Amino acid sequence: MKESHDRKHDPLIERLCEIFAALYQGKIIDKAWLCEKFGITERTAYRDLARLGHILDQVSPGRYKLSVHLLPALHNGHLAEFADFTGVAHLFPRNDGQSLRNSMQHRSNITFHAPSSRENRQIEDLINQLNHAITGHCEVEYHYRDKPRCAQPYRLINQYGLWYLAAVENGRLKAFEVARIENLKSTTLNFEPHAEVLAELENSVGIRFGSRVEALLRVSAHAAEYVTRRALFPAQRIVEQHDDGSLTLATAITDPHTLFRWLRYWLPDIGILSPASLREQFEQDLHLRYAHGVAQR
């Protein structure tokens, strides 16, 4: 009789262990998840939740997570959140915490070629000070490129491995490289964040701010494969796909020279269709660079 009793309870023990493992990794569970996961009835799911009630916190009606005091310092849920926060989650076919952890276990099979970064440990104090100032909406004072500055800090941005402060100085949103900031101090002056500045930060790509100009680009069939695989230009959208495989592409830019750098790399496969003034500016830029190169020879 004892052996039969033990076999009867084996599935329950295994199920509760698996539920706890999911909770330990940051999973939020509910009745529907239990029924689907283990093929049990709603009544059994309610019983399981009641059995685990002493270790659960309710996050919303009928949905539960492991009590905070029982959670590990870093679980799979945190790993997924961090991957999303740093903008690398999209690099993986699946970006849930367990799949990311599995990828880490096979790290010897994977290589990343990411932009190089300067050593950032020496700016830790600056980053911490700026975080506090941004959170508290406190104006800051500092020296930058040998000039005293007073600005309203809005956001920290990592661009190609370098940290920048997005701040409003004299009414203009600008980017300041954090490593070049000296003598930083928070003031007692507070500011109210402007909705238009926050909107620009949300809609901007990179660290170039200001009014945007829409440009139309011609993209060869050869380059179209790369442009459609991932966005190469800010706020890019395909305007027209042509029969020969080429594209007309629209992009919104705030700094022409950033666009010019990309176009020089992709010549002759990508060029400017409009506006004409921007196309002429790019042609002049190419002419000056060519003349300068010839003169140097």
Secondary structure, 3 states (H helix, E strand, C coil): CHHHHHHHHHHHHHHHHHHHHHHHCCCCEEHHHHHHHHCCCHHHHHHHHHHCHHHEEEEECCEEEECHHHCCCCCHHHHHHHHHHCCCHHHCCCCCHHHHHHHHHCHHHCCCCCCCCCCCHHHHHHHHHHHHHHHHCEEEEEEECCEEEEEEEEEEEEECCEEEEEEEECCEEEEEEHHHEEEEEEEEEECCCCHHHHHHHHHCCCCCCCCCEEEEEEECHHHHHHHHHCCCCCCCEEEEECCCCCEEEEEEECCHHHHHHHHHHHCCCEEEEECHHHHHHHHHHHHHHHHHHHHHC
